[in-house]
Amino acid sequence: MRNTLLSFLSVLGFIQIGFGQHNLSGNLSYENEAIPYAQLLISPIQASTVADFEGKFEFTNLPKGSYTLKIIALGYKPIQMAISIPYKSPELSITMEKDVFGLEEVTVTANRNETSRRNSPIPINVMSSAKLEQLSANSIADGIKFSPGLRIENNCQNCGFSQVRINGLPGAYSQILIDGKATFSALNSIYGLEQIPTDMVKRIEIIKGGGSALYGSNAIAGTINLITKQPVSNSASVKTESSLIGTKSWEQVVAGNASIVSKDLKQGVTVFANYRNRNPYDHNTDGYTELPKLNNLGMGAKAFQKIGKQGILHLEIHSLEEYRRGGDQINKAPNEANIAEELKSSVYGGSISVDLINRNQKNKTSIYSGLQSTEMDNYYGAGQDAKGFGKTTDLSTISGIQFINESNNKISGKGEFLTGIEYRTDNMMDEKPGYNLKINQELKTIGIYTQYNWQLTGNWIVNAGIRADWYNLNNASNVSPRLNLLYNPSSDITLRAGYSRGFRIPQVFSEDVHVELVGGEIQAIQLAQNLDTEISDSYTASADWDKDWSSGVIEVIVEGFFTKIHNPFILEERNDNGTFSILEKRNGSGAQILGTNLDFKISDQKYYALQAGYTFLQSEYDAPLQWSSETENDQLITEFLRTPNAYGNLILDVYAIKNGTITLTSIHTGSMLVPHFSGYIENDVLKKTEEFLEINLKISYDFKLKKSKKLTTYCGVKNILNSYQSDFDQGQFRDASFVYGPMTPRTYFAGIKWSWNK
């Protein structure tokens, strides 16, 4: 009996050893310095943890077996390694490699699934939250102007209406996404990039060129995907920044965020808040603003809940409240001013999604839904006109389901099949009763897309996709294909080539509801009765050379692009209706954009990091256009207005002392044609602007406090050379759209930030 009992206990011990739970601990470092807050995941059991402030991590209760350990840390190359549990040594020590420019960073926009930048057949630029902070960017617009091929411009002295141009095309040609979802409506693109605070965003992914094959209408120039912050550890931060614009006007920003995550990392939530207040700025002291008064408050949250071992639920909500007022006599009611543009907007949005992954990690199903609601009370008027009040509302929704299957075999190579369907609505109403203007637009779109990403055995990757959209406007449909190739002739060189088709539905866009004041008179935009869908064919080719050496990294990218636009939307002046002038949006005969983007990056990974981008382009219409009703036939133009043939940017970070950084940035804007309409001047003229060179300087220093706390102080000067427009119109009869060049004059700023990460 005793021997039987001992034998039974021995068997139990063997079972416990073979099938019991085990722990795995270790540390992460780079050149003997700890790497904090890295994310670690063991697949396929989906066990996860986060490294602490000292780079230490621990997994508990792991079953015996063979797995894959994935490690992701901001600024370092991702690691994927095979491990066996129980591990052969009590502690795992891992040394990571620097990835200063994010060449190995995992992105999601190019393929609607996780793909490293290096292995993506579609070129993609990424701007991290750390880079946005280093640039002292308080809004998305402040940051993305330093991305190659992009340019931000101000289009109105009164309200500060700005837009982003990608490869020379205006803002309405770009699709803006939030977490990959097109809830950012055509209306919100007019002020939205200024309203969204950087504290909301983890990173920004930017694709230049047609993206309609995956994301539908408007993705002709490119796609800007705002990836919101997700909680990964218990943390908090708060900052305040003050700026003095042109030695005349103050701007104040107060922002903060906090995250909390459960010990088992199965639930988490992050919240943010951002307040911004800017006094109006009058550059030429004529009593009329060049920059409007601005007051906005943004708040939001993002949470996750793991569902079993293979699923996760995401929830995101945000609200943006803004008041802006430009013109003269800012402290009076708008209808008591000589010129006034006043907007009070409220934006509420959010999304919910569920990701389900099968146990072998080969299949992933995503179900998602999102919406964004906008209400805007506005006034556009001159001469104390009581008729200038109006209201604009917009509700955009999106719902869809997406399926991904991954395969891998020795004969055909690695493949990824993706397909999905989504339903989008956009209901917008714009009313200006005093001028008898009303727009009531209800847009419904169904899109079905499919794509296959094929990594051949060897150095080739082929990506082919197609999307079909059906929309109720004109009862029309559109098919958007794309094909992209990647070839690696060596480990240092990546060649890419691609074709994509894009389209724009003949709908009302943000600039169409913006009423301009030209010469003291109202100027509005209306759509032509027979406005047809705008179609584009885009071609790109690029060569990417990057080289790591013992103490640094260098990357050079040369990219050529050509876009042919069929039935482009153009504006032509109609007769004055007696109350205001009308610009009618019609289809033109065609247009084309041809250009080159150059991107250069170099860093020794210790003392400096330099990145610079420059764009050369030519953009023209197939047939001459009449830009003004006053022009004669010999003054017709084919060149795109407000589009320089050359522009670029530069970012230089110098790590002069430990915990300190000097950041020098620059933006060059080449000469361009800008229309200048009569009112302040006698006749309409076409202005050939001068070139501008904007140079900015920032100095920051981190004070290490107790263990996981940090205090950052910084100060600097934006537009040191005060490179700013000098010929603004003056007074009540000015052309408010005659504005070009850098967004702000010389500006001094200083700030302080406290942060904690457990």
Solvent accessible surface area in square Angstrom, and as a share of the most:
residue,aa,sasa,rsa
1,M,196,0.88
2,R,190,0.69
3,N,115,0.59
4,T,92,0.54
5,L,98,0.49
6,L,96,0.48
7,S,66,0.42
8,F,119,0.50
9,L,95,0.47
10,S,77,0.50
11,V,81,0.46
12,L,82,0.41
13,G,29,0.28
14,F,143,0.60
15,I,77,0.39
16,Q,132,0.59
17,I,128,0.65
18,G,13,0.13
19,F,153,0.64
20,G,15,0.15
21,Q,103,0.46
22,H,38,0.17
23,N,94,0.48
24,L,3,0.02
25,S,30,0.19
26,G,3,0.03
27,N,38,0.20
28,L,1,0.01
29,S,26,0.17
30,Y,38,0.15
31,E,101,0.45
32,N,154,0.79
33,E,114,0.51
34,A,50,0.39
35,I,3,0.01
36,P,50,0.32
37,Y,54,0.21
38,A,0,0.00
39,Q,68,0.30
40,L,2,0.01
41,L,51,0.25
42,I,0,0.00
43,S,9,0.06
44,P,42,0.26
45,I,15,0.07
46,Q,38,0.17
47,A,24,0.19
48,S,33,0.21
49,T,21,0.12
50,V,31,0.18
51,A,1,0.01
52,D,56,0.29
53,F,66,0.28
54,E,78,0.35
55,G,0,0.00
56,K,113,0.48
57,F,10,0.04
58,E,94,0.42
59,F,7,0.03
60,T,77,0.45
61,N,102,0.52
62,L,4,0.02
63,P,48,0.30
64,K,115,0.49
65,G,26,0.25
66,S,93,0.60
67,Y,25,0.10
68,T,41,0.24
69,L,0,0.00
70,K,72,0.30
71,I,0,0.00
72,I,84,0.43
73,A,7,0.06
74,L,114,0.57
75,G,32,0.31
76,Y,38,0.14
77,K,44,0.19
78,P,50,0.32
79,I,38,0.19
80,Q,130,0.58
81,M,56,0.25
82,A,91,0.71
83,I,6,0.03
84,S,62,0.40
85,I,4,0.02
86,P,69,0.43
87,Y,48,0.18
88,K,187,0.79
89,S,45,0.29
90,P,132,0.83
91,E,91,0.41
92,L,11,0.05
93,S,83,0.54
94,I,14,0.07
95,T,98,0.57
96,M,2,0.01
97,E,108,0.49
98,K,59,0.25
99,D,10,0.05
100,V,50,0.29
101,F,20,0.08
102,G,12,0.11
103,L,14,0.07
104,E,38,0.17
105,E,40,0.18
106,V,44,0.25
107,T,1,0.00
108,V,41,0.24
109,T,0,0.00
110,A,1,0.01
111,N,1,0.00
112,R,29,0.11
113,N,15,0.08
114,E,116,0.52
115,T,20,0.11
116,S,23,0.15
117,R,23,0.08
118,R,61,0.22
119,N,68,0.35
120,S,0,0.00
121,P,0,0.00
122,I,9,0.04
123,P,37,0.23
124,I,8,0.04
125,N,21,0.11
126,V,35,0.20
127,M,10,0.04
128,S,21,0.14
129,S,31,0.20
130,A,53,0.41
131,K,42,0.18
132,L,2,0.01
133,E,77,0.35
134,Q,38,0.17
135,L,19,0.10
136,S,5,0.03
137,A,3,0.02
138,N,13,0.07
139,S,2,0.01
140,I,0,0.00
141,A,5,0.04
142,D,37,0.19
143,G,0,0.00
144,I,0,0.00
145,K,39,0.16
146,F,9,0.04
147,S,3,0.02
148,P,14,0.09
149,G,3,0.03
150,L,3,0.02
151,R,17,0.06
152,I,17,0.09
153,E,6,0.03
154,N,8,0.04
155,N,10,0.05
156,C,1,0.01
157,Q,0,0.00
158,N,0,0.00
159,C,0,0.00
160,G,5,0.05
161,F,13,0.06
162,S,9,0.06
163,Q,31,0.14
164,V,4,0.02
165,R,12,0.04
166,I,0,0.00
167,N,11,0.06
168,G,1,0.01
169,L,4,0.02
170,P,36,0.23
171,G,11,0.10
172,A,14,0.11
173,Y,16,0.06
174,S,10,0.06
175,Q,6,0.02
176,I,8,0.04
177,L,0,0.00
178,I,7,0.04
179,D,29,0.15
180,G,17,0.16
181,K,23,0.10
182,A,10,0.08
183,T,7,0.04
184,F,14,0.06
185,S,8,0.05
186,A,14,0.11
187,L,2,0.01
188,N,10,0.05
189,S,26,0.17
190,I,5,0.02
191,Y,8,0.03
192,G,2,0.02
193,L,11,0.05
194,E,18,0.08
195,Q,14,0.06
196,I,1,0.01
197,P,4,0.03
198,T,18,0.10
199,D,24,0.12
200,M,6,0.02
201,V,0,0.00
202,K,80,0.34
203,R,26,0.10
204,I,0,0.00
205,E,0,0.00
206,I,1,0.01
207,I,10,0.05
208,K,27,0.11
209,G,10,0.10
210,G,8,0.07
211,G,6,0.06
212,S,0,0.00
213,A,1,0.01
214,L,2,0.01
215,Y,11,0.04
216,G,0,0.00
217,S,6,0.04
218,N,15,0.08
219,A,0,0.00
220,I,1,0.01
221,A,3,0.02
222,G,0,0.00
223,T,1,0.01
224,I,0,0.00
225,N,1,0.01
226,L,0,0.00
227,I,20,0.10
228,T,4,0.03
229,K,53,0.22
230,Q,61,0.27
231,P,4,0.03
232,V,46,0.27
233,S,13,0.08
234,N,38,0.20
235,S,24,0.15
236,A,28,0.21
237,S,17,0.11
238,V,75,0.43
239,K,31,0.13
240,T,49,0.28
241,E,3,0.01
242,S,38,0.24
243,S,9,0.06
244,L,39,0.20
245,I,3,0.02
246,G,14,0.13
247,T,95,0.55
248,K,97,0.41
249,S,6,0.04
250,W,142,0.50
251,E,19,0.09
252,Q,64,0.28
253,V,2,0.01
254,V,65,0.37
255,A,4,0.03
256,G,18,0.17
257,N,29,0.15
258,A,39,0.31
259,S,19,0.12
260,I,111,0.56
261,V,13,0.07
262,S,36,0.23
263,K,203,0.86
264,D,79,0.41
265,L,26,0.13
266,K,95,0.40
267,Q,72,0.32
268,G,7,0.07
269,V,53,0.30
270,T,12,0.07
271,V,73,0.42
272,F,23,0.09
273,A,41,0.32
274,N,10,0.05
275,Y,83,0.31
276,R,19,0.07
277,N,37,0.19
278,R,11,0.04
279,N,58,0.30
280,P,42,0.26
281,Y,4,0.02
282,D,32,0.17
283,H,51,0.23
284,N,37,0.19
285,T,107,0.62
286,D,34,0.17
287,G,49,0.47
288,Y,19,0.07
289,T,6,0.03
290,E,1,0.01
291,L,8,0.04
292,P,0,0.00
293,K,53,0.23
294,L,0,0.00
295,N,48,0.25
296,N,11,0.05
297,L,68,0.34
298,G,3,0.03
299,M,93,0.42
300,G,12,0.11
301,A,23,0.18
302,K,19,0.08
303,A,29,0.22
304,F,17,0.07
305,Q,68,0.30
306,K,50,0.21
307,I,78,0.40
308,G,63,0.60
309,K,135,0.57
310,Q,37,0.17
311,G,8,0.08
312,I,34,0.17
313,L,52,0.26
314,H,31,0.14
315,L,83,0.41
316,E,8,0.04
317,I,96,0.49
318,H,11,0.05
319,S,20,0.13
320,L,9,0.04
321,E,61,0.27
322,E,11,0.05
323,Y,57,0.22
324,R,1,0.00
325,R,2,0.01
326,G,0,0.00
327,G,0,0.00
328,D,7,0.03
329,Q,65,0.29
330,I,31,0.16
331,N,156,0.80
332,K,105,0.44
333,A,45,0.35
334,P,11,0.07
335,N,44,0.23
336,E,86,0.38
337,A,1,0.01
338,N,43,0.22
339,I,1,0.00
340,A,0,0.00
341,E,0,0.00
342,E,21,0.10
343,L,4,0.02
344,K,105,0.44
345,S,7,0.04
346,S,27,0.17
347,V,2,0.01
348,Y,108,0.41
349,G,9,0.09
350,G,13,0.12
351,S,18,0.11
352,I,82,0.41
353,S,14,0.09
354,V,38,0.22
355,D,24,0.12
356,L,81,0.40
357,I,42,0.22
358,N,50,0.26
359,R,145,0.53
360,N,87,0.45
361,Q,49,0.22
362,K,82,0.35
363,N,48,0.25
364,K,55,0.23
365,T,35,0.21
366,S,15,0.09
367,I,85,0.43
368,Y,18,0.07
369,S,44,0.28
370,G,6,0.06
371,L,87,0.43
372,Q,2,0.01
373,S,34,0.22
374,T,2,0.01
375,E,89,0.40
376,M,11,0.05
377,D,69,0.36
378,N,7,0.04
379,Y,2,0.01
380,Y,5,0.02
381,G,1,0.01
382,A,15,0.12
383,G,43,0.41
384,Q,106,0.47
385,D,33,0.17
386,A,71,0.55
387,K,93,0.39
388,G,0,0.00
389,F,94,0.39
390,G,13,0.12
391,K,83,0.35
392,T,2,0.01
393,T,43,0.25
394,D,5,0.02
395,L,74,0.37
396,S,6,0.04
397,T,39,0.23
398,I,3,0.01
399,S,49,0.32
400,G,12,0.12
401,I,76,0.38
402,Q,15,0.07
403,F,76,0.32
404,I,5,0.03
405,N,48,0.25
406,E,54,0.24
407,S,47,0.30
408,N,102,0.52
409,N,74,0.38
410,K,195,0.82
411,I,163,0.83
412,S,46,0.30
413,G,6,0.06
414,K,98,0.42
415,G,2,0.02
416,E,21,0.09
417,F,80,0.33
418,L,0,0.00
419,T,41,0.24
420,G,8,0.07
421,I,75,0.38
422,E,6,0.03
423,Y,93,0.36
424,R,40,0.15
425,T,22,0.13
426,D,14,0.07
427,N,60,0.31
428,M,5,0.02
429,M,64,0.29
430,D,5,0.03
431,E,60,0.27
432,K,3,0.01
433,P,103,0.65
434,G,31,0.29
435,Y,13,0.05
436,N,140,0.72
437,L,26,0.13
438,K,127,0.54
439,I,42,0.21
440,N,105,0.54
441,Q,17,0.08
442,E,87,0.39
443,L,14,0.07
444,K,85,0.36
445,T,9,0.05
446,I,76,0.39
447,G,1,0.01
448,I,79,0.40
449,Y,1,0.00
450,T,46,0.27
451,Q,4,0.02
452,Y,86,0.33
453,N,20,0.10
454,W,93,0.33
455,Q,71,0.32
456,L,49,0.24
457,T,94,0.55
458,G,61,0.58
459,N,74,0.38
460,W,109,0.38
461,I,7,0.04
462,V,34,0.20
463,N,0,0.00
464,A,43,0.34
465,G,11,0.10
466,I,77,0.39
467,R,1,0.00
468,A,23,0.18
469,D,0,0.00
470,W,123,0.43
471,Y,9,0.03
472,N,62,0.32
473,L,38,0.19
474,N,97,0.50
475,N,140,0.72
476,A,32,0.24
477,S,66,0.42
478,N,16,0.08
479,V,79,0.45
480,S,0,0.00
481,P,46,0.29
482,R,14,0.05
483,L,84,0.42
484,N,11,0.06
485,L,63,0.31
486,L,1,0.00
487,Y,67,0.25
488,N,38,0.19
489,P,59,0.37
490,S,51,0.33
491,S,102,0.66
492,D,38,0.19
493,I,62,0.31
494,T,5,0.03
495,L,70,0.35
496,R,23,0.08
497,A,44,0.34
498,G,13,0.12
499,Y,58,0.22
500,S,11,0.07
501,R,74,0.27
502,G,0,0.00
503,F,0,0.00
504,R,6,0.02
505,I,2,0.01
506,P,12,0.08
507,Q,6,0.03
508,V,7,0.04
509,F,4,0.02
510,S,6,0.04
511,E,45,0.20
512,D,7,0.04
513,V,10,0.06
514,H,5,0.02
515,V,5,0.03
516,E,39,0.18
517,L,1,0.00
518,V,17,0.10
519,G,12,0.12
520,G,17,0.16
521,E,104,0.47
522,I,10,0.05
523,Q,15,0.07
524,A,5,0.04
525,I,22,0.11
526,Q,61,0.27
527,L,55,0.27
528,A,14,0.10
529,Q,191,0.85
530,N,130,0.67
531,L,9,0.05
532,D,72,0.37
533,T,13,0.08
534,E,0,0.00
535,I,25,0.13
536,S,0,0.00
537,D,15,0.08
538,S,3,0.02
539,Y,106,0.40
540,T,28,0.16
541,A,57,0.44
542,S,12,0.08
543,A,43,0.34
544,D,13,0.07
545,W,102,0.36
546,D,11,0.06
547,K,87,0.37
548,D,69,0.36
549,W,104,0.36
550,S,120,0.77
551,S,56,0.36
552,G,0,0.00
553,V,10,0.06
554,I,31,0.15
555,E,3,0.01
556,V,49,0.28
557,I,30,0.15
558,V,73,0.42
559,E,10,0.04
560,G,29,0.28
561,F,9,0.04
562,F,64,0.27
563,T,11,0.06
564,K,47,0.20
565,I,1,0.00
566,H,68,0.30
567,N,55,0.28
568,P,3,0.02
569,F,16,0.07
570,I,13,0.07
571,L,76,0.38
572,E,45,0.20
573,E,67,0.30
574,R,96,0.35
575,N,137,0.70
576,D,80,0.42
577,N,80,0.41
578,G,73,0.70
579,T,69,0.40
580,F,5,0.02
581,S,15,0.09
582,I,8,0.04
583,L,30,0.15
584,E,23,0.10
585,K,8,0.03
586,R,86,0.31
587,N,46,0.24
588,G,13,0.13
589,S,83,0.54
590,G,1,0.01
591,A,0,0.00
592,Q,60,0.27
593,I,1,0.01
594,L,100,0.50
595,G,9,0.09
596,T,45,0.26
597,N,5,0.03
598,L,68,0.34
599,D,12,0.06
600,F,74,0.31
601,K,15,0.06
602,I,38,0.19
603,S,0,0.00
604,D,26,0.14
605,Q,40,0.18
606,K,111,0.47
607,Y,140,0.53
608,Y,70,0.27
609,A,8,0.07
610,L,41,0.20
611,Q,38,0.17
612,A,28,0.22
613,G,5,0.05
614,Y,60,0.23
615,T,1,0.00
616,F,100,0.42
617,L,5,0.03
618,Q,124,0.55
619,S,5,0.03
620,E,75,0.34
621,Y,43,0.16
622,D,74,0.39
623,A,39,0.30
624,P,77,0.48
625,L,30,0.15
626,Q,82,0.37
627,W,31,0.11
628,S,2,0.01
629,S,68,0.44
630,E,85,0.38
631,T,13,0.07
632,E,115,0.52
633,N,131,0.67
634,D,129,0.67
635,Q,93,0.41
636,L,62,0.31
637,I,22,0.11
638,T,50,0.29
639,E,48,0.21
640,F,12,0.05
641,L,46,0.23
642,R,28,0.10
643,T,2,0.01
644,P,1,0.01
645,N,66,0.34
646,A,24,0.18
647,Y,7,0.03
648,G,7,0.06
649,N,15,0.08
650,L,56,0.28
651,I,1,0.01
652,L,44,0.22
653,D,6,0.03
654,V,48,0.28
655,Y,77,0.29
656,A,65,0.51
657,I,109,0.55
658,K,162,0.69
659,N,53,0.27
660,G,7,0.07
661,T,22,0.13
662,I,61,0.31
663,T,4,0.02
664,L,62,0.31
665,T,7,0.04
666,S,18,0.12
667,I,21,0.11
668,H,41,0.19
669,T,10,0.06
670,G,3,0.03
671,S,30,0.20
672,M,3,0.01
673,L,27,0.13
674,V,0,0.00
675,P,19,0.12
676,H,16,0.07
677,F,36,0.15
678,S,32,0.21
679,G,40,0.38
680,Y,107,0.41
681,I,44,0.22
682,E,152,0.68
683,N,84,0.43
684,D,24,0.12
685,V,71,0.41
686,L,52,0.26
687,K,61,0.26
688,K,118,0.50
689,T,4,0.03
690,E,76,0.34
691,E,109,0.49
692,F,9,0.04
693,L,77,0.39
694,E,15,0.07
695,I,44,0.22
696,N,16,0.08
697,L,57,0.29
698,K,14,0.06
699,I,84,0.42
700,S,12,0.08
701,Y,71,0.27
702,D,35,0.18
703,F,94,0.39
704,K,118,0.50
705,L,77,0.38
706,K,163,0.69
707,K,138,0.58
708,S,17,0.11
709,K,71,0.30
710,K,68,0.29
711,L,48,0.24
712,T,15,0.09
713,T,45,0.26
714,Y,18,0.07
715,C,65,0.39
716,G,12,0.12
717,V,32,0.19
718,K,49,0.21
719,N,0,0.00
720,I,60,0.31
721,L,101,0.50
722,N,59,0.30
723,S,21,0.13
724,Y,23,0.09
725,Q,0,0.00
726,S,96,0.62
727,D,53,0.27
728,F,14,0.06
729,D,1,0.01
730,Q,75,0.33
731,G,20,0.20
732,Q,50,0.22
733,F,115,0.48
734,R,0,0.00
735,D,0,0.00
736,A,1,0.01
737,S,16,0.10
738,F,2,0.01
739,V,10,0.06
740,Y,7,0.02
741,G,14,0.13
742,P,15,0.09
743,M,40,0.18
744,T,35,0.20
745,P,2,0.01
746,R,78,0.29
747,T,7,0.04
748,Y,94,0.36
749,F,10,0.04
750,A,51,0.39
751,G,13,0.12
752,I,72,0.37
753,K,36,0.15
754,W,85,0.30
755,S,23,0.15
756,W,69,0.24
757,N,33,0.17
758,K,129,0.55
